[in-house]
Amino acid sequence: MWGKGKKRFGGGGEPAAKRQAAGDEGPSEPAEDGTVVAEISKNKKVSVRNWKGRVFVDLREFYVKDGKSLPTRKGISLQLDQWKILRDNIKAIDEAIKENT
């Protein structure tokens, strides 16, 4: 069980800003060269990006600060093999949605 106030990911007791400043970025941090493929809503976007030589499909929430759209930690980065599994199961997902609506 996780202790109260302890971060589940990221390690150490440092705040996220210090870990990021130290260069400890993970796949959840979008790269500057990410290509926005679709804007799902005002603050949700799908992008494809390259990070450490690997391609990711990134579904993420954004916020606006000083007129600039910035990513939040709320989202998921799918590796290409994960994306292909999701893509191949879209029909089954659509059918499950129909059954539940």
The first five atom37 places (N, CA, C, CB, O) and aatype in JSON, in Angstrom:
{
  "aatype": [12, 17, 7, 11, 7, 11, 11, 1, 13, 7, 7, 7, 7, 6, 14, 0, 0, 11, 1, 5, 0, 0, 7, 3, 6, 7, 14, 15, 6, 14, 0, 6, 3, 7, 16, 19, 19, 0, 6, 9, 15, 11, 2, 11, 11, 19, 15, 19, 1, 2, 17, 11, 7, 1, 19, 13, 19, 3, 10, 1, 6, 13, 18, 19, 11, 3, 7, 11, 15, 10, 14, 16, 1, 11, 7, 9, 15, 10, 5, 10, 3, 5, 17, 11, 9, 10, 1, 3, 2, 9, 11, 0, 9, 3, 6, 0, 9, 11, 6, 2, 16],
  "atom_mask": [
    [1, 1, 1, 1, 1],
    [1, 1, 1, 1, 1],
    [1, 1, 1, 0, 1],
    [1, 1, 1, 1, 1],
    [1, 1, 1, 0, 1],
    [1, 1, 1, 1, 1],
    [1, 1, 1, 1, 1],
    [1, 1, 1, 1, 1],
    [1, 1, 1, 1, 1],
    [1, 1, 1, 0, 1],
    [1, 1, 1, 0, 1],
    [1, 1, 1, 0, 1],
    [1, 1, 1, 0, 1],
    [1, 1, 1, 1, 1],
    [1, 1, 1, 1, 1],
    [1, 1, 1, 1, 1],
    [1, 1, 1, 1, 1],
    [1, 1, 1, 1, 1],
    [1, 1, 1, 1, 1],
    [1, 1, 1, 1, 1],
    [1, 1, 1, 1, 1],
    [1, 1, 1, 1, 1],
    [1, 1, 1, 0, 1],
    [1, 1, 1, 1, 1],
    [1, 1, 1, 1, 1],
    [1, 1, 1, 0, 1],
    [1, 1, 1, 1, 1],
    [1, 1, 1, 1, 1],
    [1, 1, 1, 1, 1],
    [1, 1, 1, 1, 1],
    [1, 1, 1, 1, 1],
    [1, 1, 1, 1, 1],
    [1, 1, 1, 1, 1],
    [1, 1, 1, 0, 1],
    [1, 1, 1, 1, 1],
    [1, 1, 1, 1, 1],
    [1, 1, 1, 1, 1],
    [1, 1, 1, 1, 1],
    [1, 1, 1, 1, 1],
    [1, 1, 1, 1, 1],
    [1, 1, 1, 1, 1],
    [1, 1, 1, 1, 1],
    [1, 1, 1, 1, 1],
    [1, 1, 1, 1, 1],
    [1, 1, 1, 1, 1],
    [1, 1, 1, 1, 1],
    [1, 1, 1, 1, 1],
    [1, 1, 1, 1, 1],
    [1, 1, 1, 1, 1],
    [1, 1, 1, 1, 1],
    [1, 1, 1, 1, 1],
    [1, 1, 1, 1, 1],
    [1, 1, 1, 0, 1],
    [1, 1, 1, 1, 1],
    [1, 1, 1, 1, 1],
    [1, 1, 1, 1, 1],
    [1, 1, 1, 1, 1],
    [1, 1, 1, 1, 1],
    [1, 1, 1, 1, 1],
    [1, 1, 1, 1, 1],
    [1, 1, 1, 1, 1],
    [1, 1, 1, 1, 1],
    [1, 1, 1, 1, 1],
    [1, 1, 1, 1, 1],
    [1, 1, 1, 1, 1],
    [1, 1, 1, 1, 1],
    [1, 1, 1, 0, 1],
    [1, 1, 1, 1, 1],
    [1, 1, 1, 1, 1],
    [1, 1, 1, 1, 1],
    [1, 1, 1, 1, 1],
    [1, 1, 1, 1, 1],
    [1, 1, 1, 1, 1],
    [1, 1, 1, 1, 1],
    [1, 1, 1, 0, 1],
    [1, 1, 1, 1, 1],
    [1, 1, 1, 1, 1],
    [1, 1, 1, 1, 1],
    [1, 1, 1, 1, 1],
    [1, 1, 1, 1, 1],
    [1, 1, 1, 1, 1],
    [1, 1, 1, 1, 1],
    [1, 1, 1, 1, 1],
    [1, 1, 1, 1, 1],
    [1, 1, 1, 1, 1],
    [1, 1, 1, 1, 1],
    [1, 1, 1, 1, 1],
    [1, 1, 1, 1, 1],
    [1, 1, 1, 1, 1],
    [1, 1, 1, 1, 1],
    [1, 1, 1, 1, 1],
    [1, 1, 1, 1, 1],
    [1, 1, 1, 1, 1],
    [1, 1, 1, 1, 1],
    [1, 1, 1, 1, 1],
    [1, 1, 1, 1, 1],
    [1, 1, 1, 1, 1],
    [1, 1, 1, 1, 1],
    [1, 1, 1, 1, 1],
    [1, 1, 1, 1, 1],
    [1, 1, 1, 1, 1]
  ],
  "atom_positions": [
    [[0.86, -1.18, 0.0], [0.0, 0.0, 0.0], [0.89, 1.22, 0.0], [-0.97, 0.01, 1.22], [1.93, 1.25, 0.66]],
    [[0.49, 2.22, -0.73], [1.27, 3.45, -0.84], [0.98, 4.34, 0.35], [0.96, 4.18, -2.15], [-0.18, 4.5, 0.75]],
    [[2.03, 4.92, 0.91], [1.88, 5.81, 2.05], [1.26, 7.13, 1.65], [0.0, 0.0, 0.0], [1.38, 7.57, 0.51]],
    [[0.6, 7.76, 2.6], [-0.06, 9.03, 2.32], [0.98, 10.07, 1.93], [-0.86, 9.52, 3.54], [1.99, 10.25, 2.61]],
    [[0.72, 10.76, 0.81], [1.58, 11.83, 0.36], [2.78, 11.38, -0.45], [0.0, 0.0, 0.0], [3.53, 12.22, -0.95]],
    [[2.98, 10.07, -0.59], [4.12, 9.59, -1.37], [3.71, 9.43, -2.82], [4.66, 8.27, -0.8], [2.59, 9.0, -3.11]],
    [[4.61, 9.76, -3.7], [4.34, 9.63, -5.12], [4.51, 8.17, -5.53], [5.27, 10.55, -5.96], [5.44, 7.5, -5.09]],
    [[3.59, 7.69, -6.36], [3.65, 6.31, -6.81], [4.74, 6.12, -7.84], [2.32, 5.88, -7.38], [5.4, 5.08, -7.86]],
    [[4.93, 7.11, -8.71], [5.95, 7.04, -9.75], [6.89, 8.21, -9.6], [5.31, 7.02, -11.15], [6.58, 9.19, -8.94]],
    [[8.03, 8.1, -10.22], [8.95, 9.23, -10.26], [10.08, 9.12, -9.27], [0.0, 0.0, 0.0], [11.11, 9.78, -9.44]],
    [[9.92, 8.31, -8.25], [11.0, 8.08, -7.3], [11.41, 9.32, -6.55], [0.0, 0.0, 0.0], [11.15, 10.44, -6.97]],
    [[12.05, 9.1, -5.43], [12.58, 10.19, -4.64], [11.51, 11.09, -4.06], [0.0, 0.0, 0.0], [10.35, 10.99, -4.43]],
    [[11.9, 11.96, -3.16], [10.96, 12.87, -2.55], [10.95, 14.23, -3.21], [0.0, 0.0, 0.0], [10.3, 15.15, -2.72]],
    [[11.65, 14.35, -4.33], [11.71, 15.64, -5.01], [10.39, 15.96, -5.69], [12.84, 15.66, -6.04], [9.72, 15.06, -6.18]],
    [[10.02, 17.22, -5.72], [8.84, 17.6, -6.51], [9.09, 17.35, -7.99], [8.48, 19.08, -6.27], [10.24, 17.31, -8.44]],
    [[8.01, 17.18, -8.74], [8.12, 16.87, -10.17], [8.96, 17.9, -10.93], [6.73, 16.79, -10.8], [9.71, 17.54, -11.83]],
    [[8.85, 19.17, -10.56], [9.59, 20.22, -11.27], [11.09, 20.01, -11.14], [9.2, 21.6, -10.73], [11.82, 20.23, -12.1]],
    [[11.56, 19.58, -9.97], [12.99, 19.35, -9.79], [13.45, 18.14, -10.57], [13.32, 19.18, -8.32], [14.53, 18.16, -11.17]],
    [[12.64, 17.06, -10.57], [13.01, 15.87, -11.35], [13.09, 16.21, -12.82], [12.01, 14.72, -11.12], [14.01, 15.78, -13.51]],
    [[12.13, 16.99, -13.31], [12.12, 17.35, -14.73], [13.32, 18.23, -15.05], [10.81, 18.07, -15.09], [13.96, 18.05, -16.09]],
    [[13.64, 19.17, -14.18], [14.77, 20.06, -14.42], [16.07, 19.28, -14.46], [14.83, 21.14, -13.35], [17.02, 19.69, -15.14]],
    [[16.13, 18.17, -13.73], [17.34, 17.37, -13.69], [17.47, 16.47, -14.93], [17.36, 16.52, -12.44], [18.45, 15.75, -15.07]],
    [[16.48, 16.52, -15.82], [16.55, 15.75, -17.06], [15.91, 14.39, -16.96], [0.0, 0.0, 0.0], [16.14, 13.55, -17.83]],
    [[15.11, 14.12, -15.93], [14.46, 12.83, -15.75], [13.09, 12.83, -16.4], [14.35, 12.49, -14.26], [12.07, 12.69, -15.72]],
    [[13.08, 12.99, -17.72], [11.81, 12.99, -18.44], [11.45, 11.57, -18.79], [11.9, 13.87, -19.72], [12.32, 10.74, -19.06]],
    [[10.14, 11.28, -18.79], [9.64, 9.97, -19.18], [8.87, 10.09, -20.46], [0.0, 0.0, 0.0], [8.71, 11.2, -20.99]],
    [[8.37, 8.96, -20.99], [7.61, 9.0, -22.23], [6.34, 9.84, -22.12], [7.26, 7.61, -22.65], [5.76, 10.21, -23.14]],
    [[5.89, 10.13, -20.9], [4.66, 10.91, -20.77], [4.88, 12.39, -21.04], [4.08, 10.72, -19.39], [3.92, 13.14, -21.14]],
    [[6.12, 12.81, -21.16], [6.42, 14.21, -21.47], [6.55, 14.36, -22.98], [7.73, 14.69, -20.74], [7.5, 13.83, -23.56]],
    [[5.62, 15.07, -23.63], [5.68, 15.18, -25.08], [6.91, 15.95, -25.57], [4.44, 15.84, -25.59], [7.36, 16.91, -24.94]],
    [[7.43, 15.5, -26.67], [8.58, 16.17, -27.27], [8.12, 17.4, -28.02], [9.35, 15.23, -28.2], [6.95, 17.51, -28.4]],
    [[9.02, 18.33, -28.23], [8.7, 19.55, -28.96], [8.29, 19.24, -30.4], [9.89, 20.5, -28.94], [7.52, 19.99, -31.0]],
    [[8.81, 18.14, -30.97], [8.55, 17.84, -32.37], [7.34, 16.93, -32.57], [9.77, 17.19, -32.98], [7.16, 16.38, -33.65]],
    [[6.5, 16.77, -31.53], [5.3, 15.95, -31.66], [4.34, 16.54, -32.67], [0.0, 0.0, 0.0], [4.12, 17.75, -32.68]],
    [[3.78, 15.7, -33.52], [2.84, 16.14, -34.52], [1.42, 15.89, -34.01], [3.08, 15.42, -35.87], [1.05, 14.75, -33.77]],
    [[0.64, 16.95, -33.85], [-0.74, 16.8, -33.4], [-1.55, 16.25, -34.57], [-1.34, 18.15, -32.88], [-1.65, 16.87, -35.62]],
    [[-2.12, 15.08, -34.36], [-2.88, 14.4, -35.4], [-4.35, 14.76, -35.28], [-2.69, 12.89, -35.31], [-5.02, 14.95, -36.29]],
    [[-4.85, 14.86, -34.05], [-6.26, 15.16, -33.84], [-6.43, 15.94, -32.54], [-7.11, 13.88, -33.81], [-5.75, 15.67, -31.55]],
    [[-7.35, 16.89, -32.57], [-7.71, 17.62, -31.37], [-9.08, 17.07, -30.98], [-7.74, 19.2, -31.59], [-10.08, 17.38, -31.62]],
    [[-9.12, 16.26, -29.93], [-10.34, 15.58, -29.51], [-11.33, 16.56, -28.89], [-10.01, 14.46, -28.52], [-12.54, 16.48, -29.14]],
    [[-10.82, 17.48, -28.11], [-11.63, 18.54, -27.52], [-10.72, 19.74, -27.3], [-12.31, 18.09, -26.17], [-9.58, 19.75, -27.75]],
    [[-11.23, 20.74, -26.62], [-10.46, 21.96, -26.41], [-9.09, 21.68, -25.77], [-11.24, 22.94, -25.53], [-8.09, 22.3, -26.13]],
    [[-9.06, 20.74, -24.83], [-7.8, 20.51, -24.11], [-7.29, 19.07, -24.22], [-7.96, 20.86, -22.67], [-6.42, 18.68, -23.45]],
    [[-7.81, 18.28, -25.15], [-7.34, 16.9, -25.33], [-6.87, 16.7, -26.76], [-8.46, 15.88, -24.98], [-7.58, 17.04, -27.72]],
    [[-5.67, 16.16, -26.89], [-5.07, 16.0, -28.22], [-4.43, 14.62, -28.37], [-4.03, 17.1, -28.47], [-3.99, 14.0, -27.41]],
    [[-4.39, 14.18, -29.63], [-3.66, 12.97, -29.99], [-2.48, 13.42, -30.83], [-4.57, 11.93, -30.76], [-2.65, 14.16, -31.8]],
    [[-1.3, 12.96, -30.46], [-0.12, 13.33, -31.25], [0.78, 12.1, -31.43], [0.67, 14.47, -30.56], [0.71, 11.14, -30.67]],
    [[1.59, 12.18, -32.45], [2.6, 11.15, -32.71], [3.94, 11.82, -32.54], [2.45, 10.52, -34.15], [4.19, 12.88, -33.11]],
    [[4.81, 11.2, -31.76], [6.09, 11.83, -31.49], [7.19, 10.79, -31.39], [6.03, 12.65, -30.2], [6.94, 9.59, -31.23]],
    [[8.4, 11.27, -31.48], [9.59, 10.43, -31.39], [10.31, 10.79, -30.11], [10.51, 10.61, -32.63], [10.61, 11.96, -29.88]],
    [[10.59, 9.8, -29.28], [11.3, 10.03, -28.02], [12.35, 8.95, -27.85], [10.31, 10.05, -26.81], [12.03, 7.77, -27.82]],
    [[13.59, 9.36, -27.75], [14.73, 8.43, -27.63], [14.72, 7.4, -28.76], [14.7, 7.72, -26.27], [15.0, 6.22, -28.54]],
    [[14.4, 7.86, -29.97], [14.44, 6.99, -31.13], [13.25, 6.06, -31.27], [0.0, 0.0, 0.0], [13.24, 5.21, -32.16]],
    [[12.25, 6.2, -30.41], [11.05, 5.35, -30.49], [9.83, 6.22, -30.78], [10.85, 4.55, -29.16], [9.75, 7.37, -30.34]],
    [[8.89, 5.67, -31.54], [7.68, 6.4, -31.91], [6.57, 6.07, -30.91], [7.24, 6.06, -33.37], [6.38, 4.9, -30.55]],
    [[5.85, 7.11, -30.45], [4.74, 6.95, -29.51], [3.5, 7.64, -30.05], [5.12, 7.52, -28.13], [3.59, 8.67, -30.72]],
    [[2.34, 7.06, -29.75], [1.06, 7.72, -29.98], [0.65, 8.24, -28.61], [-0.05, 6.75, -30.61], [0.46, 7.47, -27.67]],
    [[0.52, 9.54, -28.5], [0.31, 10.2, -27.22], [-1.1, 10.79, -27.15], [1.35, 11.3, -26.99], [-1.45, 11.63, -27.97]],
    [[-1.91, 10.35, -26.19], [-3.24, 10.91, -25.93], [-3.12, 11.67, -24.62], [-4.36, 9.78, -25.86], [-2.85, 11.08, -23.58]],
    [[-3.31, 12.99, -24.67], [-2.97, 13.8, -23.51], [-3.87, 15.02, -23.35], [-1.55, 14.25, -23.6], [-4.4, 15.55, -24.32]],
    [[-4.04, 15.44, -22.09], [-4.72, 16.7, -21.78], [-3.68, 17.81, -21.78], [-5.46, 16.62, -20.41], [-2.53, 17.6, -21.4]],
    [[-4.11, 18.99, -22.2], [-3.25, 20.17, -22.24], [-3.9, 21.3, -21.45], [-2.98, 20.61, -23.7], [-5.1, 21.28, -21.2]],
    [[-3.1, 22.26, -21.06], [-3.61, 23.49, -20.45], [-2.89, 24.67, -21.09], [-3.4, 23.48, -18.89], [-1.83, 24.51, -21.69]],
    [[-3.48, 25.84, -20.95], [-2.89, 27.04, -21.56], [-2.29, 27.9, -20.47], [-3.95, 27.84, -22.36], [-2.95, 28.22, -19.48]],
    [[-1.02, 28.28, -20.67], [-0.32, 29.16, -19.74], [0.42, 30.19, -20.57], [0.65, 28.37, -18.79], [1.21, 29.84, -21.44]],
    [[0.17, 31.45, -20.3], [0.81, 32.55, -21.02], [0.6, 32.41, -22.54], [2.3, 32.6, -20.7], [1.5, 32.71, -23.32]],
    [[-0.58, 31.94, -22.93], [-0.91, 31.82, -24.34], [-0.3, 30.62, -25.03], [0.0, 0.0, 0.0], [-0.45, 30.45, -26.24]],
    [[0.38, 29.76, -24.27], [1.03, 28.59, -24.85], [0.35, 27.32, -24.34], [2.55, 28.58, -24.52], [0.09, 27.2, -23.14]],
    [[0.06, 26.38, -25.24], [-0.55, 25.11, -24.88], [0.54, 24.17, -24.35], [-1.28, 24.49, -26.09], [1.5, 23.87, -25.05]],
    [[0.36, 23.71, -23.1], [1.35, 22.86, -22.46], [0.72, 21.54, -22.03], [1.97, 23.57, -21.24], [-0.46, 21.52, -21.65]],
    [[1.47, 20.43, -22.08], [0.92, 19.12, -21.7], [0.82, 18.96, -20.19], [1.78, 18.0, -22.29], [1.59, 19.55, -19.43]],
    [[-0.16, 18.15, -19.78], [-0.26, 17.77, -18.37], [0.25, 16.34, -18.23], [-1.73, 17.89, -17.86], [0.64, 15.71, -19.21]],
    [[0.25, 15.84, -17.03], [0.62, 14.45, -16.79], [-0.55, 13.51, -17.06], [1.12, 14.27, -15.36], [-0.38, 12.29, -17.08]],
    [[-1.74, 14.09, -17.26], [-2.93, 13.28, -17.51], [-2.94, 12.84, -18.96], [-4.22, 14.07, -17.18], [-3.22, 13.63, -19.86]],
    [[-2.65, 11.58, -19.17], [-2.63, 11.06, -20.52], [-1.91, 9.73, -20.57], [0.0, 0.0, 0.0], [-1.51, 9.18, -19.55]],
    [[-1.76, 9.24, -21.78], [-1.08, 7.96, -21.96], [-0.27, 8.01, -23.25], [-2.11, 6.77, -22.01], [-0.68, 8.61, -24.25]],
    [[0.89, 7.38, -23.21], [1.74, 7.24, -24.39], [1.77, 5.77, -24.75], [3.19, 7.8, -24.13], [2.18, 4.93, -23.95]],
    [[1.35, 5.46, -25.96], [1.33, 4.08, -26.42], [2.51, 3.82, -27.34], [0.02, 3.75, -27.13], [2.76, 4.59, -28.27]],
    [[3.23, 2.74, -27.09], [4.28, 2.33, -28.0], [3.58, 1.79, -29.25], [5.24, 1.24, -27.35], [2.39, 1.5, -29.22]],
    [[4.33, 1.67, -30.35], [3.71, 1.25, -31.61], [3.01, -0.1, -31.5], [4.75, 1.2, -32.7], [1.94, -0.27, -32.08]],
    [[3.59, -1.06, -30.8], [2.94, -2.37, -30.68], [1.64, -2.25, -29.89], [3.88, -3.38, -30.01], [0.67, -2.95, -30.19]],
    [[1.6, -1.39, -28.87], [0.37, -1.17, -28.11], [-0.67, -0.47, -28.98], [0.66, -0.34, -26.84], [-1.86, -0.81, -28.93]],
    [[-0.23, 0.51, -29.76], [-1.14, 1.22, -30.66], [-1.77, 0.26, -31.66], [-0.4, 2.35, -31.4], [-2.97, 0.34, -31.92]],
    [[-0.97, -0.65, -32.22], [-1.48, -1.59, -33.22], [-2.54, -2.51, -32.61], [-0.32, -2.42, -33.8], [-3.52, -2.85, -33.26]],
    [[-2.33, -2.92, -31.36], [-3.33, -3.77, -30.67], [-4.63, -2.99, -30.48], [-2.78, -4.25, -29.3], [-5.71, -3.52, -30.74]],
    [[-4.53, -1.75, -30.04], [-5.72, -0.91, -29.87], [-6.43, -0.71, -31.2], [-5.34, 0.46, -29.25], [-7.65, -0.87, -31.29]],
    [[-5.67, -0.35, -32.22], [-6.23, -0.11, -33.56], [-6.95, -1.35, -34.08], [-5.13, 0.3, -34.53], [-8.03, -1.25, -34.65]],
    [[-6.35, -2.52, -33.89], [-6.94, -3.76, -34.39], [-8.2, -4.16, -33.63], [-5.92, -4.88, -34.31], [-8.97, -5.0, -34.11]],
    [[-8.43, -3.58, -32.46], [-9.59, -3.92, -31.64], [-10.66, -2.83, -31.63], [-9.16, -4.21, -30.23], [-11.58, -2.88, -30.81]],
    [[-10.56, -1.85, -32.51], [-11.52, -0.75, -32.54], [-12.95, -1.26, -32.79], [-11.13, 0.26, -33.63], [-13.89, -0.78, -32.16]],
    [[-13.11, -2.22, -33.68], [-14.44, -2.76, -33.98], [-15.07, -3.38, -32.72], [-14.37, -3.81, -35.12], [-16.24, -3.14, -32.43]],
    [[-14.3, -4.16, -31.98], [-14.81, -4.78, -30.75], [-15.13, -3.72, -29.69], [-13.77, -5.79, -30.2], [-16.11, -3.87, -28.95]],
    [[-14.33, -2.67, -29.63], [-14.59, -1.58, -28.68], [-15.88, -0.87, -29.06], [-13.41, -0.58, -28.66], [-16.71, -0.57, -28.2]],
    [[-16.06, -0.59, -30.36], [-17.29, 0.05, -30.82], [-18.52, -0.8, -30.5], [-17.22, 0.31, -32.34], [-19.55, -0.27, -30.07]],
    [[-18.43, -2.11, -30.69], [-19.54, -3.01, -30.37], [-19.85, -2.99, -28.88], [-19.22, -4.44, -30.83], [-21.02, -2.99, -28.5]],
    [[-18.83, -2.98, -28.04], [-19.04, -2.94, -26.59], [-19.69, -1.62, -26.18], [-17.69, -3.13, -25.85], [-20.52, -1.59, -25.27]],
    [[-19.32, -0.54, -26.84], [-19.94, 0.77, -26.56], [-21.42, 0.72, -26.92], [-19.22, 1.91, -27.34], [-22.26, 1.2, -26.16]],
    [[-21.74, 0.16, -28.08], [-23.15, 0.05, -28.51], [-23.97, -0.77, -27.52], [-23.23, -0.59, -29.92], [-25.11, -0.42, -27.22]],
    [[-23.39, -1.84, -27.0], [-24.08, -2.71, -26.04], [-24.33, -1.98, -24.72], [-23.27, -4.0, -25.79], [-25.29, -2.29, -24.0]],
    [[-23.5, -1.04, -24.4], [-23.6, -0.35, -23.1], [-24.27, 1.01, -23.16], [-22.23, -0.19, -22.52], [-24.32, 1.72, -22.15]],
    [[-24.78, 1.39, -24.35], [-25.46, 2.68, -24.43], [-26.92, 2.51, -24.75], [-24.81, 3.56, -25.48], [-27.65, 3.5, -24.86]]
  ]
}
